[in-house]
């Protein structure tokens, strides 16, 4: 397999018209893994992958197991293990995050497939979490590494995915059972809203290389990342207690993460971000534990499919319960 290292992510360009992309992926899985260990991402271009079935086959050839029970994204039609990308306003950015890094388990591999590139914007920028870790001021890095992050989520109808969709059930007892089994604290508010609280690391060691990685979903939860108008609207609806907002985040000991720290981190991610222009049929493979991703605003129609696999559990990675941390704070 030859790939272009002069760009990021590295690119493999198909030179054989009509090649079976699934067979190619299966035959080159070890080579793809080698690139991911070094770069964290790889772009497959010219393989003509534009339907969910083929994409599922390509992704499934590059992992041991594709994940089909992800409640945060809607499924593609007729593809149990392929999802639509996050339904989010086109004029807004989706901030950098490692997929499901706040959850008790997350994918080690994530795949994106471009069915329709946007006519303007719409890039999927990526940032290497190893570079973020190395660039953090020592005091901030140590604080996150020691304390981790406490995530609070309120499943408020109309503002986020419903808890029934997230958990795949409308049985409250089953939700409580699952949360308890995963070390997630949950409660039902008087209006029926489900609130969850959980601790997760902000820094992890990559299970393959041992490299330290800044690995979390701080930007998608911290209220300092809301636009001012949205922040004011949330305060008018739920009061000034940020724990009542749909999502919020603090240090693992409950101490507030100040806005200056969040702003510093966002500036660092923006400085380290790499972008490429989507082409129809592109497939991007990322090591979700090495690189975070986002989405730029866009104009026109845009369709990106998503798949993920080879799940990693926090308990296995951190050795819980022997890690000395509780998954719920």
C-alpha positions in Angstrom: 0.0 0.0 0.0 1.3 3.4 -1.0 0.1 6.6 0.7 0.9 10.2 0.5 2.6 11.4 3.7 3.0 15.0 2.4 -0.6 15.8 3.5 -2.5 15.2 6.6 -4.3 12.9 7.0 -2.2 10.6 4.8 -4.0 9.6 1.6 -4.4 6.3 -0.2 -5.6 6.9 -3.7 -7.2 4.0 -5.6 -5.5 3.5 -9.0 -7.6 0.5 -10.1 -11.1 1.4 -11.5 -13.9 -0.8 -10.1 -11.9 -2.3 -7.3 -13.9 -4.0 -4.6 -13.3 -1.6 -1.7 -14.3 -4.2 0.9 -11.8 -6.8 -0.4 -9.1 -4.1 -0.5 -9.8 -3.1 3.1 -9.7 -6.7 4.3 -6.4 -7.3 2.5 -4.7 -4.2 3.8 -6.0 -4.0 7.4 -2.5 -4.4 8.9 -1.1 -1.7 6.7 -4.0 0.7 7.6 -3.4 -0.1 11.3 0.3 0.8 10.9 -0.6 4.2 9.4 -3.1 4.9 12.2 -0.5 4.1 14.9 1.7 6.8 13.5 -0.7 9.4 12.2 -4.0 8.6 13.9 -6.0 9.1 10.6 -6.1 7.9 7.0 -8.1 9.1 4.0 -9.1 6.5 1.4 -9.9 8.3 -1.8 -11.2 7.0 -5.2 -12.7 3.8 -4.0 -16.2 5.0 -4.8 -17.9 4.2 -1.5 -21.2 6.0 -1.6 -23.8 3.7 -0.1 -24.3 2.4 3.4 -24.0 -1.3 2.6 -20.6 -0.8 1.0 -19.4 1.5 3.7 -20.5 -0.9 6.4 -18.5 -3.6 4.6 -15.3 -1.5 4.3 -15.5 -0.4 8.0 -16.3 -4.0 9.1 -13.2 -5.2 7.2 -11.0 -2.8 9.2 -12.2 -3.8 12.7 -13.0 -7.0 14.6 -16.5 -5.8 15.4 -18.7 -2.8 14.3 -20.9 -1.2 17.0 -24.6 -1.1 16.4 -26.1 0.2 19.6 -25.0 3.9 19.6 -27.9 5.9 20.9 -26.6 9.4 20.2 -26.9 9.2 16.4 -29.7 8.1 14.1 -29.2 4.9 12.1 -28.9 5.0 8.3 -31.8 3.2 6.6 -31.2 -0.5 6.1 -27.8 -0.4 7.8 -27.8 -1.5 11.4 -24.2 -0.5 12.1 -24.0 2.8 10.0 -25.2 6.1 11.4 -26.1 9.5 10.1 -23.8 12.3 11.2 -24.8 14.5 14.0 -28.0 16.5 13.1 -26.7 20.0 14.0 -27.4 23.4 12.4 -25.3 23.9 9.3 -24.3 27.4 10.2 -22.7 26.3 13.5 -19.5 24.4 14.2 -19.4 21.1 16.1 -16.5 21.5 18.5 -13.6 19.0 18.8 -14.3 15.8 20.7 -13.2 12.2 20.9 -16.3 10.1 20.3 -18.0 8.9 23.5 -14.9 9.8 25.6 -17.2 10.8 28.4 -19.0 7.5 28.4 -18.1 4.1 30.0 -17.1 2.8 26.6 -16.0 4.3 23.3 -14.9 3.2 19.9 -11.2 2.8 19.2 -11.9 3.2 15.5 -14.3 5.6 13.8 -15.1 5.9 10.1 -16.6 8.7 8.0 -17.9 8.3 4.5 -18.8 11.3 2.2 -21.9 10.7 0.2 -22.4 14.4 -0.6 -19.7 17.1 0.0 -21.0 20.5 0.9 -20.8 23.2 -1.7 -19.1 25.4 0.8 -17.3 24.6 4.1 -18.2 21.4 5.9 -14.7 20.1 6.6 -14.2 17.5 9.4 -11.1 19.0 11.1 -9.0 16.7 13.3 -6.5 17.3 16.1 -3.9 14.9 17.5 -4.6 14.5 21.2 -0.9 13.8 21.8 0.0 17.2 20.5 -2.6 18.8 22.7 -1.2 17.0 25.8 2.3 18.1 24.9 1.3 21.7 24.3 -0.8 22.2 27.5 0.7 24.4 30.2 2.1 22.1 32.9 -0.3 23.2 35.7 -3.4 22.8 33.5 -2.3 19.5 32.2 -1.6 18.2 35.8 -5.0 19.4 37.0 -6.9 17.6 34.3 -4.7 14.5 34.6 -5.3 14.3 38.3 -8.9 15.3 38.6 -10.5 14.1 35.3 -13.9 15.6 34.3 -17.4 15.2 35.8 -20.1 15.3 33.1 -23.7 16.1 33.9 -26.4 15.5 31.3 -30.1 16.3 31.4 -32.1 14.5 28.7 -34.5 17.3 28.1 -37.2 16.7 25.5 -36.6 18.7 22.3 -33.1 19.9 23.3 -31.1 16.7 23.0 -31.6 13.0 22.1 -34.3 11.5 24.3 -33.3 9.1 27.0 -35.5 6.5 25.4 -33.5 6.7 22.2 -30.2 6.9 24.0 -30.8 3.7 26.0 -33.1 2.0 23.4 -35.8 1.4 26.0 -38.7 3.3 27.7 -38.3 1.2 30.9 -36.9 3.4 33.7 -35.8 0.4 35.7 -33.7 -0.9 32.8 -32.1 2.6 32.5 -31.3 2.5 36.2 -29.9 -1.0 35.9 -27.6 -0.1 33.0 -26.4 3.1 34.7 -25.6 1.2 37.9 -23.7 -1.5 36.0 -21.6 1.2 34.3 -21.0 3.3 37.4 -23.1 6.2 36.2 -25.3 8.0 38.7 -28.8 8.7 37.5 -31.9 10.3 38.9 -35.4 11.2 37.6 -36.4 14.8 38.1 -40.0 15.8 39.0 -40.9 16.5 35.4 -39.6 13.1 34.2 -36.3 14.3 32.9 -33.4 11.9 33.3 -30.2 13.4 34.8 -26.9 11.5 34.7 -23.6 12.2 36.3 -20.4 10.5 35.6 -16.6 10.8 36.1 -14.3 10.2 33.1 -10.6 10.8 32.6 -9.4 13.9 30.7 -6.1 12.2 29.9 -5.5 8.6 28.9 -2.6 6.4 27.9 -3.1 5.0 24.4 -3.5 1.2 24.9 -1.2 0.5 22.0 1.7 2.9 22.4 1.3 4.1 25.9 1.4 7.7 24.7 -0.5 10.2 26.9 -3.4 11.7 25.0 -5.7 14.6 26.0 -8.9 12.7 25.5 -12.4 14.0 26.5 -15.6 15.8 25.5 -15.1 19.0 27.4 -16.1 21.4 24.6 -19.4 19.6 23.9 -20.4 19.9 27.6 -18.9 23.0 29.1 -21.3 25.9 29.2 -18.5 28.3 28.3 -18.6 26.9 24.8 -22.2 28.0 24.2 -22.8 31.1 22.2 -23.8 34.0 24.4 -27.3 34.1 23.1 -27.7 30.3 23.7 -26.2 30.7 27.2 -28.7 33.5 28.0 -31.6 31.4 26.7 -30.5 28.4 28.8 -30.2 30.6 31.9 -33.7 32.0 31.3 -35.1 28.4 31.0 -33.2 26.6 33.7 -31.7 29.3 36.0 -28.1 30.0 36.7 -27.4 26.5 38.0 -25.4 25.0 35.1 -26.1 21.5 36.4 -29.7 22.1 35.2 -28.5 22.9 31.6 -28.8 20.0 29.1 -25.0 19.5 29.4 -22.3 20.7 31.7 -18.8 19.8 32.9 -16.6 20.4 35.8 -13.4 18.9 37.2 -13.9 15.5 38.6 -13.9 16.8 42.2 -16.8 19.1 41.3 -14.7 22.3 41.1 -15.6 24.6 38.3 -13.4 24.7 35.1 -13.0 28.4 34.5 -13.8 30.0 31.2 -10.2 31.2 30.8 -9.0 27.6 30.8 -11.6 26.6 28.3 -10.8 29.5 26.0 -7.1 28.6 26.2 -7.9 25.0 25.2 -10.1 26.1 22.3 -7.4 28.3 21.0 -4.9 25.5 21.2 -7.2 23.1 19.3 -7.8 25.7 16.6 -4.0 26.2 16.2 -3.4 22.4 15.9 -6.3 21.6 13.6 -5.8 20.0 10.2 -8.3 20.1 7.4 -8.9 18.5 4.1 -11.7 19.0 1.5 -14.2 16.2 1.2 -14.8 14.4 -2.2 -17.7 12.2 -2.9 -16.8 8.6 -2.1 -14.1 9.5 0.5 -13.7 7.3 3.5 -11.7 8.6 6.5 -10.5 6.1 9.2 -9.4 7.6 12.5 -8.0 6.2 15.7 -10.6 7.8 18.1 -8.2 7.5 21.0 -5.5 9.5 19.2 -7.4 12.2 17.3 -10.4 14.3 18.0 -12.7 15.6 15.3 -15.3 18.3 14.7 -17.3 19.8 11.9 -17.0 23.2 10.2 -20.2 25.2 9.2 -21.3 24.5 5.7 -23.5 25.7 2.9 -25.6 23.5 0.5 -26.4 19.8 1.0 -23.9 17.7 2.9 -24.1 14.0 3.8 -21.5 12.1 5.8 -22.1 8.6 7.1 -20.5 7.3 10.3 -19.5 3.9 11.6 -17.5 2.9 14.7 -16.1 -0.3 16.2 -13.7 -2.2 18.4 -15.0 -0.7 21.6 -12.8 0.1 24.6 -14.3 0.2 28.1 -13.0 2.7 30.7 -12.9 0.0 33.4 -10.6 -2.2 31.2 -8.4 0.7 30.3 -8.0 2.2 33.7 -8.2 -1.0 35.7 -11.3 0.1 37.6 -12.3 -0.4 40.3 -8.6 -0.6 41.3 -7.9 2.8 39.8 -9.1 4.5 43.0 -11.7 6.5 41.0 -15.4 6.3 41.0 -17.2 6.5 37.7 -19.9 8.7 39.3 -19.1 11.8 41.3 
